[in-house]
Amino acid sequence: MEGKAVIHLDSRSFDEVVGSSDKPVVVDFWAEWCRPCLVMAPIYEEVARELAGRAVFAKVNVDEAPELAERFNIMAIPTIMVFVDGRPVDRLVGAVGKEGLLAFLSKHIRP
C-alpha cells in the first residue's frame, strides 16, 4: 500500500470509500480527547501496516463527523467497526492490545 496505512474519513468521503471498496474496511471511531483512543492509535497503525493490501484501514474523528457517530450508534470510543460490501458486519468497543485487535479482525480479513 502506497503512502499512509490509515486514511482519515469524514462525512463526505465515508460512503464513497466504504461503499466502493472490494476489501473489508476497518474504521476506528475516535477523538483527540479520548485517552484509550490515543493508546490504541499506534497499535491500530501497526496492524494496518501489517494487513496492508488485505483491508482498508480508516479513522473517523467523532468530533469532526458527529453525524457518522450517530448513524452507526457509536456510544463509546474507541469503537472499531468492520464494513464488508459497504455494510457494517462487526464492532469492537474499547481499547485492546495488538493481539486482541488481530484476533477480532481475523474473522473478516484473511491472513
C-alpha positions in Angstrom: 0.0 0.0 0.0 1.4 3.4 -1.0 1.6 6.2 1.4 -0.2 6.1 4.7 -1.5 2.8 6.1 -4.6 4.6 7.6 -6.8 7.1 5.8 -8.9 9.7 7.5 -12.6 9.9 6.5 -15.2 12.5 7.0 -18.9 12.7 6.2 -18.2 13.5 2.6 -15.7 10.7 1.9 -17.1 8.0 4.1 -19.7 6.5 1.9 -17.6 6.6 -1.2 -14.6 4.9 0.4 -16.6 2.3 2.4 -19.1 1.6 -0.4 -16.6 1.2 -3.2 -14.0 -1.0 -1.5 -13.7 -4.6 -2.7 -11.9 -5.3 0.6 -13.1 -5.1 4.1 -12.9 -1.6 5.5 -11.9 -1.2 9.2 -12.9 2.1 10.7 -11.6 3.4 14.0 -14.1 5.9 15.6 -12.1 8.1 17.9 -11.5 11.6 19.4 -8.4 13.6 20.4 -9.5 13.9 24.0 -10.0 10.2 24.4 -7.1 8.6 26.3 -7.9 5.0 25.3 -8.1 6.2 21.7 -4.6 7.7 21.9 -3.3 4.4 23.4 -4.9 2.5 20.6 -3.6 4.7 17.8 -0.1 3.3 17.4 -1.5 -0.3 17.7 -4.1 0.4 15.0 -1.4 1.9 12.7 0.9 -1.1 13.2 -1.9 -3.6 12.5 -2.9 -1.5 9.4 0.6 -1.7 8.1 0.8 -5.5 8.7 -2.5 -6.1 7.0 -2.0 -3.6 4.2 -3.5 -4.8 0.9 -5.9 -7.1 2.6 -8.2 -4.4 4.1 -8.6 -0.7 4.0 -8.0 1.0 7.4 -9.6 4.3 8.2 -10.2 6.7 11.1 -13.2 8.9 11.8 -12.9 11.7 14.4 -16.3 11.7 16.1 -16.0 15.4 17.0 -15.4 16.3 13.3 -18.1 13.9 12.0 -20.8 13.6 14.7 -23.4 12.5 12.1 -21.3 9.4 11.3 -21.1 8.6 15.1 -24.8 8.9 15.4 -25.5 7.0 12.2 -23.6 4.0 13.5 -24.7 4.2 17.1 -21.2 5.0 18.4 -21.9 5.2 22.2 -18.3 4.8 23.4 -14.9 5.3 21.9 -12.7 3.9 20.7 -15.1 1.8 18.6 -13.6 -0.2 15.7 -16.1 -1.3 13.0 -15.6 -3.6 10.1 -17.6 -3.0 6.9 -18.0 -5.5 4.1 -19.6 -4.6 0.8 -20.4 -1.2 2.4 -22.3 -2.7 5.3 -21.3 -2.9 9.0 -20.7 -6.5 10.0 -18.9 -6.3 13.3 -17.7 -3.9 16.0 -15.2 -3.8 18.9 -15.7 -1.3 21.7 -12.8 -0.2 23.9 -9.1 -0.4 23.8 -7.4 -3.7 23.2 -3.8 -4.8 22.6 -2.4 -5.8 19.3 -3.2 -9.5 19.7 -6.8 -8.6 20.6 -7.2 -6.4 17.6 -5.7 -9.0 15.3 -8.0 -11.7 16.7 -11.0 -9.5 16.2 -10.0 -8.7 12.6 -9.1 -12.4 11.8 -12.8 -13.1 11.5 -13.1 -10.8 8.5 -9.6 -10.5 7.0 -7.7 -13.3 5.5 -4.0 -13.7 6.7 
